[in-house]
Protein backbone atom coordinates (compact mmCIF):
# COMPACT_ATOMS: atom_id res chain seq x y z
CA UNK A 1 0.00 0.00 0.00
CA UNK A 2 1.37 3.41 -0.91
CA UNK A 3 1.82 6.28 1.50
CA UNK A 4 -0.98 8.24 -0.18
CA UNK A 5 -3.36 5.32 0.18
CA UNK A 6 -2.51 4.94 3.88
CA UNK A 7 -3.02 8.64 4.46
CA UNK A 8 -6.36 8.55 2.69
CA UNK A 9 -7.40 5.45 4.63
CA UNK A 10 -6.45 6.97 7.99
CA UNK A 11 -8.28 10.21 7.20
CA UNK A 12 -11.38 8.25 6.18
CA UNK A 13 -11.22 6.30 9.43
CA UNK A 14 -11.20 9.59 11.32
CA UNK A 15 -14.25 10.82 9.44
CA UNK A 16 -15.99 7.49 9.98
CA UNK A 17 -15.23 7.63 13.70
CA UNK A 18 -16.61 11.17 13.94
CA UNK A 19 -19.73 10.06 12.07
CA UNK A 20 -20.28 7.24 14.59
CA UNK A 21 -19.71 9.55 17.55
CA UNK A 22 -22.17 12.06 16.10
CA UNK A 23 -24.75 9.31 15.55
CA UNK A 24 -24.23 8.12 19.14
CA UNK A 25 -25.25 11.57 20.40
CA UNK A 26 -28.71 10.81 18.96
CA UNK A 27 -29.43 13.98 16.97
CA UNK A 28 -32.99 12.76 16.30
CA UNK A 29 -33.69 13.38 20.00
CA UNK A 30 -32.64 17.03 19.77
CA UNK A 31 -36.04 18.07 18.44
CA UNK A 32 -37.30 18.49 21.99
CA UNK A 33 -34.56 21.07 22.59
CA UNK A 34 -36.44 23.42 20.29
CA UNK A 35 -38.63 24.22 23.31
CA UNK A 36 -35.78 26.55 24.30
CA UNK A 37 -36.83 28.69 21.33
CA UNK A 38 -40.50 28.89 22.37
CA UNK A 39 -40.15 31.93 24.66
CA UNK A 40 -38.47 33.81 21.84
CA UNK A 41 -41.40 33.15 19.53
CA UNK A 42 -44.19 33.68 22.06
CA UNK A 43 -42.69 36.95 23.35
CA UNK A 44 -42.80 38.20 19.75
CA UNK A 45 -39.04 38.77 19.73
CA UNK A 46 -38.22 36.27 17.00
CA UNK A 47 -36.70 39.03 14.87
CA UNK A 48 -34.61 40.51 17.67
CA UNK A 49 -31.16 39.45 16.49
CA UNK A 50 -29.48 39.60 19.91
CA UNK A 51 -32.17 37.48 21.60
CA UNK A 52 -32.32 35.09 18.64
CA UNK A 53 -28.56 34.49 18.81
CA UNK A 54 -28.74 33.86 22.55
CA UNK A 55 -31.63 31.45 22.06
CA UNK A 56 -29.82 29.54 19.31
CA UNK A 57 -26.72 29.40 21.49
CA UNK A 58 -28.84 27.93 24.30
CA UNK A 59 -30.28 25.41 21.82
CA UNK A 60 -26.76 24.35 20.77
CA UNK A 61 -25.62 24.06 24.39
CA UNK A 62 -28.65 21.92 25.24
CA UNK A 63 -27.91 19.67 22.25
CA UNK A 64 -24.27 19.26 23.27
CA UNK A 65 -25.23 18.56 26.87
CA UNK A 66 -27.87 16.01 25.87
CA UNK A 67 -25.46 14.34 23.44
CA UNK A 68 -22.82 14.15 26.17
CA UNK A 69 -25.26 12.52 28.55
CA UNK A 70 -26.20 9.97 25.89
CA UNK A 71 -22.52 9.15 25.34
CA UNK A 72 -21.84 8.79 29.07
CA UNK A 73 -24.91 6.57 29.43
CA UNK A 74 -23.80 4.36 26.53
CA UNK A 75 -20.33 3.98 28.03
CA UNK A 76 -21.85 3.15 31.41
CA UNK A 77 -24.20 0.59 29.87
CA UNK A 78 -21.36 -1.02 27.96
CA UNK A 79 -19.32 -1.38 31.14
CA UNK A 80 -22.31 -2.77 33.04
CA UNK A 81 -23.19 -5.28 30.30
CA UNK A 82 -19.67 -6.64 30.35
CA UNK A 83 -20.16 -7.86 33.92
CA UNK A 84 -23.86 -8.73 33.88
CA UNK A 85 -24.80 -11.91 32.03
CA UNK A 86 -28.57 -11.34 32.22
CA UNK A 87 -28.66 -8.17 30.05
CORQUIVEN-V563477 format. One record per pair of residues at least 4 apart in sequence whose ideal C-beta (glycine too) atoms are under 6 Angstrom apart, sorted by sequence separation. I is the first residue (numbers start at 1). J is the second residue. If there is no record, write none. Layout:
<<I:J> <I:J>>
//
This chain:
<<1:5> <38:42> <39:43> <80:84> <1:6> <40:45> <41:46> <40:46> <45:51> <81:87> <40:51> <40:55> <37:55> <36:58> <36:59> <33:59> <36:62> <33:62> <33:63> <30:63> <25:67> <26:70> <25:70> <24:71>>
//
